[in-house]
Amino acid sequence: MPANNSGNAIVADSLTKVYAGRGRRPDVHALDGLSFTVAPGTVFGLLGPNGAGKSTTTRILTTLSTPTSGTAQVAGSDVRRESEAVRGVIGYVSQGSSTDPVLTARENLEIAGRMRGMNAVEARARARRLLDEFGLAEASRRRVSTFSGGMRRRLDVAAALVHRPRVLFLDEPTTGLDPEARATMWAEIRRLSGEEALTVVLTTHYMEEADRLADELLLVNGGRAVVQGTPKQLKAALHGDSVRVSLIEPDPAAVRAAVARVPGLSDLVVEASGVDGVLAARTEDASAAVGAVIAALDVAGIRFGQVAASHPTLDDVYLHFVGHTFGDSSIDPRSAAVTTGAAA
Amino acid sequence: MSTIALPGTLTSVPRSGWFTQFGQVLRRWLTSSIRQVWGPAMSLIQPIIWILLFGQVFASLGVLPQFGGDGYIDYLVPGILMMTVLYSGAWAGTGYIDDINSGVMDQYLTSPISRSAIISGQLAQQLIISLAQSLVVLGIGWLGGARYPGGIGGMLVALGVASLLAAIFCCASSAVALITRSQIALISLSQLIVLPATFLSTAMMPADLMPEWVQNVARWNPMTWAVELGRGGLSGTYPESGWWQAAGLTLLAVLGFVWAVRSIRAYQRSV
């Protein structure tokens, strides 16, 4: 073995991935020299907007895709040269479904277990155990096609755990789930993170999710690492408070002009998507700033809704390092709701 | 596949053998097709119509000496048999496209599962389905008035040849599915191939009754090989070039299988 097996669950070194353009479309640089390490037994959050390179990173680390250049080891094995060894110790929950909808939950898990080298008795016992753990025991004989989105997702995670992997990859595990199912999934992930031997790599574009679940966070944007640290460290790196105003049918230029003269604001961002918008800024003195912002908007005749001041959230971290609010509201309407929810 | 050397530092990760993997892939697809049996069942409507319709409409052709004097229905059944497995096989790739779209394929590819076991397991399911369909077609033919003087042995030959033909088209369909990843591309491509393959063969008409250029095409059409071997089995009189035709079909099936396995590897490289 090469000397790179330094005890880290994952070592990614200068990963690049270029998808060749077709026709007149240019090449896409999905990853542009991404490096990071993940300590064993932790929950590692890969955080970034759509298209930042999170899924590409996951696909490379799970051997689904190969990097254009750079190297990566998972549990000490090289993803390219020792891909079979990597596959033996990882579990992967992709954004899609990993189970056959025509089969029952139990059949899916049993087949997964047999494929991974268990005999029929072991596979059956393991399937039953996982179905219990994930609250699917009663539904175990139902076809997966009858499952709700949340149940399906839990089954996907259960299927990825059948063979007791050392590294579990969760690619946006709660995207598309309703709030209740999301809360359940968060509880499951937290339970898993308590298992010492398991390292979890979680990609998400939900700030709240990253904040609640991850021990360590890597912010990626444009295929590059922006900043890495614990959620606490990242928030502490920002001084002062943040101010957020939700806007109604805003004209960003007018909003910007209206608050331009309010003293003490920094990192000002105004974004509009459809009929909603948000103004976000940082300030040393929230109480003074909130009044001044409201007054300025009133004077300019700008309609606004909720106004909130808070300690820095990961949204603010993102805003600070990447420069626009998190998520792409035009693609994912839910992220707007999460943004205001986190600020309130 | 079980002899792959794992790097020394890894504690032994249990791995299933090739046959277990194959068996589990087969189990998954078979369970799935038993629960959706209407699919294979629906694909039998067409041969029923062919046999009843063509058998009636062209019954008078049977008196022509080119049909061997046993009546048109006897001539037609082996053609319909091969046509049925051809149509059915050409759809085999749709399962992979569903898997690619749902994410199941990603799950396979990130597991230590042999690529050839994935292809073989699904192929085995397809062959089981085509065998069942073949038996039904032979039964319908018998009800329609066809007789099989070749006996049980001859029927087994016909079923074996039908399986070979099914294997060729299942593999080709799988490969095309994994390369194009598009249901529409797969369907249009198989439409483009399946119908000419049927009519430019001796499935419906003996070569002597067809224009010369069609005869030339038909001679090299694997569909013709399969139909004539199947007809030989059912009638008990094998064509002169039977061994060559059987060898040709076997070779194509092997090439098709290799192509399908290579396509699944190519699919992984391209994502």
Boltz contact constraints between the chains, C-beta under 6 A:
constraints:
  - contact:
      token1: [A, 1]
      token2: [B, 7]
      max_distance: 6.0
  - contact:
      token1: [A, 1]
      token2: [B, 9]
      max_distance: 6.0
  - contact:
      token1: [A, 62]
      token2: [B, 110]
      max_distance: 6.0
  - contact:
      token1: [A, 63]
      token2: [B, 110]
      max_distance: 6.0
  - contact:
      token1: [A, 64]
      token2: [B, 106]
      max_distance: 6.0
  - contact:
      token1: [A, 64]
      token2: [B, 109]
      max_distance: 6.0
  - contact:
      token1: [A, 64]
      token2: [B, 110]
      max_distance: 6.0
  - contact:
      token1: [A, 65]
      token2: [B, 271]
      max_distance: 6.0
  - contact:
      token1: [A, 76]
      token2: [B, 9]
      max_distance: 6.0
  - contact:
      token1: [A, 77]
      token2: [B, 7]
      max_distance: 6.0
  - contact:
      token1: [A, 82]
      token2: [B, 7]
      max_distance: 6.0
  - contact:
      token1: [A, 84]
      token2: [B, 4]
      max_distance: 6.0
  - contact:
      token1: [A, 84]
      token2: [B, 112]
      max_distance: 6.0
  - contact:
      token1: [A, 85]
      token2: [B, 6]
      max_distance: 6.0
  - contact:
      token1: [A, 85]
      token2: [B, 7]
      max_distance: 6.0
  - contact:
      token1: [A, 85]
      token2: [B, 10]
      max_distance: 6.0
  - contact:
      token1: [A, 87]
      token2: [B, 110]
      max_distance: 6.0
  - contact:
      token1: [A, 87]
      token2: [B, 111]
      max_distance: 6.0
  - contact:
      token1: [A, 87]
      token2: [B, 112]
      max_distance: 6.0
  - contact:
      token1: [A, 88]
      token2: [B, 13]
      max_distance: 6.0
  - contact:
      token1: [A, 88]
      token2: [B, 112]
      max_distance: 6.0
  - contact:
      token1: [A, 92]
      token2: [B, 110]
      max_distance: 6.0
  - contact:
      token1: [A, 94]
      token2: [B, 103]
      max_distance: 6.0
  - contact:
      token1: [A, 94]
      token2: [B, 106]
      max_distance: 6.0
  - contact:
      token1: [A, 96]
      token2: [B, 102]
      max_distance: 6.0
  - contact:
      token1: [A, 96]
      token2: [B, 103]
      max_distance: 6.0
  - contact:
      token1: [A, 97]
      token2: [B, 102]
      max_distance: 6.0
  - contact:
      token1: [A, 97]
      token2: [B, 103]
      max_distance: 6.0
  - contact:
      token1: [A, 98]
      token2: [B, 103]
      max_distance: 6.0
  - contact:
      token1: [A, 98]
      token2: [B, 107]
      max_distance: 6.0
  - contact:
      token1: [A, 100]
      token2: [B, 28]
      max_distance: 6.0
  - contact:
      token1: [A, 102]
      token2: [B, 32]
      max_distance: 6.0
  - contact:
      token1: [A, 102]
      token2: [B, 35]
      max_distance: 6.0
  - contact:
      token1: [A, 103]
      token2: [B, 31]
      max_distance: 6.0
  - contact:
      token1: [A, 111]
      token2: [B, 24]
      max_distance: 6.0
  - contact:
      token1: [A, 111]
      token2: [B, 28]
      max_distance: 6.0
  - contact:
      token1: [A, 114]
      token2: [B, 24]
      max_distance: 6.0
  - contact:
      token1: [A, 115]
      token2: [B, 16]
      max_distance: 6.0
  - contact:
      token1: [A, 115]
      token2: [B, 21]
      max_distance: 6.0
  - contact:
      token1: [A, 115]
      token2: [B, 24]
      max_distance: 6.0
  - contact:
      token1: [A, 115]
      token2: [B, 113]
      max_distance: 6.0
  - contact:
      token1: [A, 117]
      token2: [B, 14]
      max_distance: 6.0
  - contact:
      token1: [A, 117]
      token2: [B, 15]
      max_distance: 6.0
  - contact:
      token1: [A, 117]
      token2: [B, 16]
      max_distance: 6.0
